[in-house]
């Protein structure tokens, strides 16, 4: 004579086997319906690299990297905007894209100054502190990046 716990155990095992068979059947049906995508997934991967704002921001630095052949200490001057997170974000991205160069803020011991004017693109040379103190423009990349040197 079977006890209730034995019957429940047999039913439970049977239901588990049935559930596994249903899952296997569902997987087979899905695979069969989309077999061409599983066999050649490269054709179905959509690649949209380079359209995000961070990558677009970094593309501005391709030419300036050629200017610094060896690691250089650079004084960084950014846009005069009120959004603190945007200022810090631009500084961090500039550090990333110009690595292994060292970026500083308000460091007078650096022989190079980088203006990163993402919003205004050009700086006011007439009222510029560096220009009045003997610095000269090494290169204006016409994308908001301007390099000054002594």
N, C-alpha and C positions, 0 to 999 in steps of 0.2 A: 504494500500500500504506500502511495506517495504522500508525503507531507506537503503542506502549502509552500514552505520555503523551497523544497526541491522543485516543485512545479513552477514557482516564480523564477527560480534560477534558470530552468530550461527555457521558459518563455523569454526571459531577458536575453539569453544567448542567441535565441532564434531571431529576436527583433534586431539585435546588433548585426547579425549576419545579413539580414534583409536590408537594413539601412546601408551597410557597406556595398551590397550589390546595387542598390539604387544609386548611390553616389558614383560607383564605377560606371554604370550605364549612362548617367548624366554627363560624366567627363568624356566618355567615348562619343556621345552625340555631339557635344560641343567641339571636340577635336575634329570630328568628321565634317562638321559644317564649316569650320574655319581652317582646314588642313593646310591650304596654301599659305596662310599667314604664319603658321607655326613652322613650316618647312623652310621658309625664306623670310625671316623677320626683318632683314635689312631693308627690303623694299618698302616696308610699312612704317619705318621710323621716320618721323618728320623732324628735321633738324633746323632749328631757327637760332643758331648761335650768332651772337654779335648784335642783336637788336635791343638788348636790355640797356637801361641807362648807365649802369656801371661800366659795361664794356664800351659804350660810346664815349663815356668820360675818359676812359683809359686810352682810346685811340688818339687822343690829343697828344699823348706823351711819346709816340713812336719816333718822332724826329728829335725831340729833346734828349732822348736816351743816347743818341749818337753823339751829342755834344759832350757828354760826360763819359770819357773812356775809362777813367779810374774813379773809385769812390771819392766823392767830394762832399764837403760840409757846405750846406746851402741854407741861407736864411730865407724862410718862407714868408711871403706876404700875400694874404688872400683878399677876397672881396670885402668891402666894408658894408656888410649886411647885418640885419638885426636877428636873423634866425640862427641861434647858437648851434643847433643840431646840424644845420647845413654847413656852417663854418667848420665844425669838427669833422663832419663827413668828408668834406673836400680835403681837409688836411690829412686824414687817414688814408684816403684813396691816393692822394699824391705821394705819400710815403710808400704806399704799396707799389705804385707804378714806377717810382724812381729808385727803388731798392737796387743796389746796396748803398746808395747815397744817403747821407744823414741830413734830415731836415730839422731845422730849429726855428723858433719864433723869437724875434727881438734879440738876436745874437749878433753883436757888433764884431765879433772875432772872425766871422765868415767872410771869405773873399768873393762870394757869389750870392746874388739875391735872385730869387725866383718869384715873380709876380704871377699868381694864379687868379686871374680876373675872369671867372666863369660867367658872371652876369654882365659885367660892363665891357669886357673884351679889351679895351684900351685904357691906359692910365694917363693921367694929366702930367706931362713932362715939365710943364712950366712951374707947377707947384710941388714937384716931387722932391722929397728930402734927399734921397740918394743922388739924384742928378745934380743938385746944388752943392753936394759935398764931394764932387770929383768922380763919381761913378759914371759909367757909360753903358749904353745898351749894347749888349753882345749880339743878341738876336731877338727879334719880335716874330713869333711864330704865327701871328695873325689869327690866333684862336684863343686868345686870352692868356697865353703863356709868354712871358717876357723875361729874359735873363739879363741881369746887370752884373758888371764886374768892376773892380777898381782899376 
